[in-house]
Amino acid sequence: MDADDRLRPAVSVADVDSAGRAGDVAVAFDLEDSGPLEGRLDRVRDFYDLGVRTTLPSYNNRNAAGGGCLDESDEGLSAYGRALVREMNAVAMVVDGSHCGARTGLDLCEVSEQPVIYSHSCMRSLWDHPRNTDEQARECAATGGVVGITGVGIFLGPNDATMDALVRHIDHAVDLVGPEHVGVSTDYPFDHEDFNAMLVQSPELFPDCYTRWGPIDFMPPEEVLTVESALLARGYPEDAITAILGGTSAGSPR
């Protein structure tokens, strides 16, 4: 961030708002797996101090904290996972269930005393994929949290990273939990060409739901600029669009 003054570290929500007003980009960090903590709860504070503001306790497969969305069975949060959620609450690090298994995700919402998010997810009832159920979305919203709809083609449909596909998932999520609990999060990897090359070279490392469509399509970040017009065309009121595009943040839990 020192190399480009358009990038600002986001320590708080106010920093994000300030960067937006100035036309800059706010940058925050996350851990998509709690593995770097190495089972030490004191490291939650260490990573928070380094700028990490959200963490996924598990990523795709079971670890010490809980189950992943690609596991055949998910036994939910472990005792360590529950302690991890409580420590994240204590330091104000946001709990993210995006890649967690369904049971683990529901446990996150049960244990957390602060809003839980699904930062980059989709609606399984629209497209059968390993992530995330309507029940998870409802329980997330009940904590005061937000479900961010991702722009990854294999999670929206048959490798369908189009605006129509994204809006269909937004529609379902809004019908389910209301616009104040829905957001947009494209999950765009700037190294996607390398990732797709790895899919081709080592397909055995990935489940069929990742490889069956060939190279994965991702919605580029600039496409998000057209979400507002797409929602307006579907009759969304201005206040709902403002909420979905970031005008509201996670609220008070239950």
Secondary structure in CASP SS format (residue, H / E / C, confidence):
PFRMAT SS
TARGET T0000
AUTHOR 0000-0000-0000
METHOD secondary structure of the structure
MODEL  1
M C 1.00
D C 1.00
A C 1.00
D C 1.00
D C 1.00
R C 1.00
L E 1.00
R E 1.00
P E 1.00
A C 1.00
V C 1.00
S C 1.00
V H 1.00
A H 1.00
D H 1.00
V H 1.00
D H 1.00
S H 1.00
A H 1.00
G H 1.00
R H 1.00
A H 1.00
G C 1.00
D C 1.00
V E 1.00
A E 1.00
V E 1.00
A C 1.00
F E 1.00
D E 1.00
L E 1.00
E C 1.00
D C 1.00
S C 1.00
G H 1.00
P H 1.00
L H 1.00
E C 1.00
G C 1.00
R C 1.00
L C 1.00
D H 1.00
R H 1.00
V H 1.00
R H 1.00
D H 1.00
F H 1.00
Y H 1.00
D H 1.00
L C 1.00
G C 1.00
V E 1.00
R E 1.00
T E 1.00
T E 1.00
L C 1.00
P C 1.00
S C 1.00
Y C 1.00
N C 1.00
N C 1.00
R C 1.00
N C 1.00
A C 1.00
A C 1.00
G C 1.00
G C 1.00
G E 1.00
C C 1.00
L C 1.00
D C 1.00
E C 1.00
S C 1.00
D C 1.00
E C 1.00
G C 1.00
L C 1.00
S C 1.00
A H 1.00
Y H 1.00
G H 1.00
R H 1.00
A H 1.00
L H 1.00
V H 1.00
R H 1.00
E H 1.00
M H 1.00
N H 1.00
A H 1.00
V H 1.00
A C 1.00
M C 1.00
V E 1.00
V E 1.00
D E 1.00
G C 1.00
S C 1.00
H C 1.00
C E 1.00
G C 1.00
A H 1.00
R H 1.00
T H 1.00
G H 1.00
L H 1.00
D H 1.00
L H 1.00
C H 1.00
E H 1.00
V H 1.00
S C 1.00
E C 1.00
Q C 1.00
P C 1.00
V E 1.00
I E 1.00
Y E 1.00
S E 1.00
H E 1.00
S E 1.00
C C 1.00
M C 1.00
R C 1.00
S C 1.00
L C 1.00
W C 1.00
D C 1.00
H C 1.00
P C 1.00
R C 1.00
N C 1.00
T C 1.00
D H 1.00
E H 1.00
Q H 1.00
A H 1.00
R H 1.00
E H 1.00
C H 1.00
A H 1.00
A H 1.00
T C 1.00
G C 1.00
G C 1.00
V C 1.00
V E 1.00
G E 1.00
I E 1.00
T C 1.00
G C 1.00
V E 1.00
G H 1.00
I H 1.00
F H 1.00
L H 1.00
G C 1.00
P C 1.00
N C 1.00
D C 1.00
A C 1.00
T C 1.00
M H 1.00
D H 1.00
A H 1.00
L H 1.00
V H 1.00
R H 1.00
H H 1.00
I H 1.00
D H 1.00
H H 1.00
A H 1.00
V H 1.00
D H 1.00
L H 1.00
V H 1.00
G C 1.00
P H 1.00
E H 1.00
H H 1.00
V E 1.00
G E 1.00
V E 1.00
S C 1.00
T C 1.00
D C 1.00
Y C 1.00
P C 1.00
F C 1.00
D C 1.00
H H 1.00
E H 1.00
D H 1.00
F H 1.00
N H 1.00
A H 1.00
M H 1.00
L H 1.00
V H 1.00
Q H 1.00
S C 1.00
P H 1.00
E H 1.00
L H 1.00
F C 1.00
P C 1.00
D H 1.00
C H 1.00
Y H 1.00
T H 1.00
R C 1.00
W C 1.00
G C 1.00
P C 1.00
I C 1.00
D C 1.00
F E 1.00
M C 1.00
P C 1.00
P H 1.00
E H 1.00
E H 1.00
V H 1.00
L H 1.00
T H 1.00
V H 1.00
E H 1.00
S H 1.00
A H 1.00
L H 1.00
L H 1.00
A H 1.00
R C 1.00
G C 1.00
Y C 1.00
P C 1.00
E H 1.00
D H 1.00
A H 1.00
I H 1.00
T H 1.00
A H 1.00
I H 1.00
L H 1.00
G H 1.00
G H 1.00
T C 1.00
S C 1.00
A C 1.00
G C 1.00
S C 1.00
P C 1.00
R C 1.00
END
